[in-house]
Amino acid sequence: MTDQLPSWRDTASRAAILDFVAAVTAEGGPDFVPADARVAVFDNDGTLWTEKPMPTQLHYLLEQWKAAAAADPALADRQPYRAAMSGDLAWLGEAIDKHYSGDDSDLGALIAAVAESSAGASVEDYEASVAAFYRDARHLSLGSSYAHTVYQPMVELIRFLEANGFGVYIVSGGDRDFMRPMTQDYYGIPAERVVGTGMGLEYDGDDNVVRYTPKLAFFDDGPEKPVRIWMRVGRRPILAAGNSNGDIPMLRFAQGSPRSLSVLIHHDDDTDRGDAPYDKGAEQALEAASAHGFTVVSVRDDWAQVFPSA
């Protein structure tokens, strides 16, 4: 291990990152990029922290759906409330896997329930509810705080990029406002640099608050990611990192820059360090890696440490 990216092993992937940063920060060099154009974008679930056995937001939503179905038993007759009440999480997992395989037949029901869970709440009340979840919840399989399920090598990469003049953004299919209460503490990324899926919002003049509506404003995944990056940042990134099929357009978008680096996290660690190996939902991205020159980062081979030390 070295002072630069200490949780990364001395591998070709680490060298590709160091070489790229050295090239774009070498003033007068052929690949030099001014600091204000050094934009890096990171997916969240499966890229910056664990997403198995389910995305963290889904853990939060399960609790909300259980409470809603307990108050209104009629909800238990439809998905995903039925799955939440019965504890049968197979439907939820399959709905997410189907989405990443291009089948959104169950996505509508899932998104509708997501919107219903926050409908009518003020943005401040929702923020407080999510912050309480992060304070008290424990990862379903690791048993640790979600603060300790972030990927230490990726947090080091963020710090390394920032030290070299990069502006770092999170660009996720997850709910933007679900991520914002923790991104500063967990990653050092402020709320204004979080780009994600947005629920509908409206201003309530009587109470002088912004409230959620029972509808989806936009789903920040797949081809929507480059659009949202441009709308929020106004620049094409020169570095992008993701882990799933839904990240391919974002990884490709970064490659439109004269010098770029697109990083794909491969969850292949079978050494029982806590990050379960899986390819489902990333099959297309792994196939695209060779065709498009993504730098594939192996959790097993490239990371000496996965999670922060206790």
N, C-alpha and C positions, 0 to 999 in steps of 0.2 A: 504494500500500500504506500501511497505517496501523499504529499500535501494537497495535490490536485485530485479531486474525486477519490477520496481515500477508501470508500466502500466499493470501488470498482476494481476488478482485477486488471492486470496489465495484458489486455487483449486487443485484438484488431478493432473492436467496437469502441473501446475507450480511446484508442489512438485516432480513430476517425473523428471523434468529437474534439479532441485536443487540436488536431491538425486543422479542422474546420475553423475553430475559434481563433487559432493563431493566424490563419489566412485572412479572415475578414476583419481582424483588428490591426493588421500590419499596415500602418499608414505609409502610403507610397507604393504598396504592393499591388499586384494586378487584381487581387480579389478583395481589396479593401472596401468596407462598407461603413459609411458614417454612422455614428452612434444612434442618431435619431431614426435610422432605417434598420437597425438591428432588432427585429421583432421575432420573438420566439413564442410559439403557441403549444400548449400541452392539453391533451385530453385529460380527464380526471379519473373516472372509474376504470381500473385495470391498468392505468398508466402512472398515476401519482399515488394511488392507494389500492388496496385489495377490493375486488368486486365479487368475490366468491365467499360463501355460497350464494349470496345475492348482493346486488348493489345496495349500498348503505341507505340510500333514500327509500328503497323498497322495504327495508327493515322499519324505518320510521312510518311509512305508509301503512304497513300491516297493523301497527298499533292504532293508527287513526281509523282504519277500516273496521277493526274489531270493535272499537268504541262506538262507531256509527251504527254498526249492525246490532249491537246490544241495545242501543237506544231505539232503533227502528228495525225490528226483526224481518220485515219484508225485504230489506236489502240483502239478507242472506240467501235469497233465492237466485241471485245473479252474481256473476263473476265481476271483479275479483273478491267481493265480500265473502262469497261462499268459501273460497280458498282460505281467506284469512280466518274465518270462524272455525273451519274444520281442521286447520293446521296442515292441509294437503297443499304443499307449495309447488307441486309438480306443474300445475297449470301456469303459475306465474313464471317459473323458470322456462317452460316451453314457449310462453308468449314472447319472452325476451330473445330466446334463441331463434325463434321463427323470424322475428324482426331482422336480426342480423343475417339471416339467410335469405332475406327478401320477401318474406311472407308476413304481411301486416294484418292478417285476418282477425287476430285477437287484440291488436294494438289499440283499436278504437275504444273497446271496453275498458282497457287499462288506463288510457289517457283520460277518459271521461271520469273514472273514479279518482284519478289524481286531481283533476280540476275540482271535483266535488269536495274533496277533503279540505281545501282551503277557501272555497267560495264564501264570500261575505266577510272573511277575516281581514283586518287591516294588515298592512305590510309589517307594522311593528309587532302586532300580536303573533303573526306567523314567525317572524324572526325570533321572538322570545320562545315560542314553542320548539323551534328547531334547536336553538341554543341549549334548552333544557335537555333535549334528546342527546345532544353531543356530550353534555355534562354527565349524564347518568347511564347511557346505553353501553353495552359491551358487545364486541364482535361475536357473531353467533357461533363460530367454530373455534376461534382463538381465545375467546374469553377476556381479551384485553380491551382497554379503552380504544375507541376509534383513532385517537391521537397517536396510538402506537401501532397502527396498521398502515401508516404511510410508508412508501418505499424510500428508505434512507438514501440510496444512490440517486434517486430522482430529485430529492430535496437538495442534495449536494450539487446536482447539475444545475438546478435553478440558481443557487447561490453563485456558482462558478460563472454562469452566464451574466448575472447581474453585475458581478465584479468586473466583467469585461464589456460593460456598457449596453447590455441587452435590456429591452423592455419585455417582460414576461407576462403572458396572459394565459388564463385557463379557458379552454373552449370545449365545452362538454355537452353531451346529450342530456345530462342531468339538469334538474331545475336550478336555474341561476340563483334564485333566492334561498334554495336549500343549501347551496355551497357557501354563499357569502358569509354566514356566521362563523365559519371555521377556517377560511382560506388564509387569513392573516396569521392566526395562531399556528396552523399546521404547516403552511408552506411559505409564509412571509409575503403572500400576494394580497394586496388590498382589494376590497369589494369592487371598486370601479374597474378592475382588470379581470373580472369574471364574466365570461360570455357563455350563456347556456340557454336551455329551453325556458321559454317565458309563458307563464299563465296570463290570462286576460286580466287587465287592471282598469279601474275607473276611479275618478275622484269623487268622494262624497263631501259635498260642500257643507251639508248640515253639521257633520262631525269633524270637518276639516282633516280628513284622512284619505289615503289611497287604499282601496279595497280590491280583493281578488274577485273576479267574476267566474262563473262556472263553465269556463271554456278555455281552450288552449289558444294562445296567441301565435306561437310558432314552436316547432320541434327542431332543435338544433342538432341534427345528426345528418350524416351522409353529405349530399350536395348542399345542404343548408349551411354547413360549417364555413365554407369559403365565403358565402354571402354574408353571414353574420360577422365574420372577421373583418371584411371590408367595411361593413356598416359601422362597426364599433371602433375599429382601429384606423381605417383609412389607408392601410399599407398592406402589401403582400408580405407575409412572414418569410424569413430566410431559414428558420429552423422550425420544424414541427415534430411532435412526438405523439404517438397513439398506440393502440394495441388491438383494434378490432376492425371488422369490415367497414363499419360506419366512419372510420377515420381515413379511409383511402382518399376521398376527395381533398381533405385538408392536407394530407401528406403530399399529394400531387400538386396542390395549389402552391405550396412552398417551393416546389421545384421549378416554378416559373421564374424564380429569381436567378440572376446570372451565376451566383454561387449559393448553394443551399445544402441543407442536411435534413433528411427525413428519417426519423427513428421509429422503429416498430418494436415494441416490447413483446417478447415471446415467453409465455408462461409455460416453461418446460422443466421446472425444477422438481425433480423426483427425490430430493435429498431430505425431505421432511423438515424443511425450515419454516413451514407455515404457509407458503404460497402454493396452493394446489395447482398441479399442472393441468392445462386444458388448451385445446385448439378450437373448440366449438365457438362459433361466432367470429373467428379470426381466420377461417380457412381461405377466404378470398384475399385477405390482406397478406397472408403468408405467401400465397401464390403470386401476388402482385409485387412482392418485395424484389424478386429476381428481375422481373420485367422492367421495373422502374428504378431499381438501384436504391431501395430503402436500406438503411443500416439496421440490421436485425440485432437486437440486444437480447441475449439469452439470460433469463433470470438465473439459471443453473450455472452457466459458465462465465458470465461477465460480472456478476455481482458477488463480492466476497461476503457481504452482509445484506440482508433483505430489509429488516425492520429496525427502527431505532433501538439502541440499547435500553434496557429497563431502567 
